[in-house]
């Protein structure tokens, strides 16, 4: 499962992944992130919180790349990833 939240007052995009993430969920998250970032000005920050992630389908990798591309296109100034178990990182 993915959750995407934008706190405009703090200029912070929070992307959370929990439980088992499928490729379809990652694809929907990438689409949602593009929607949320549509009218945001450059200079925002992003937090990727994977504390509750159990596993991620390797087929989600291209969608994760799309998320990273969307952040770069919108000129994110920093990305903080919380990944307590590096074995769960497919990126």
Buried (B, 14 or more C-beta within 10 A) or exposed (E): EBEBEBEEEEBBBBBBBBEEBBBEBBBBBBBBBBEBBEEBEEEBBBBBBBEEBEEBBEEBBEBBEBBBEBBEEBEBEEBEEEBEEEEBEEE
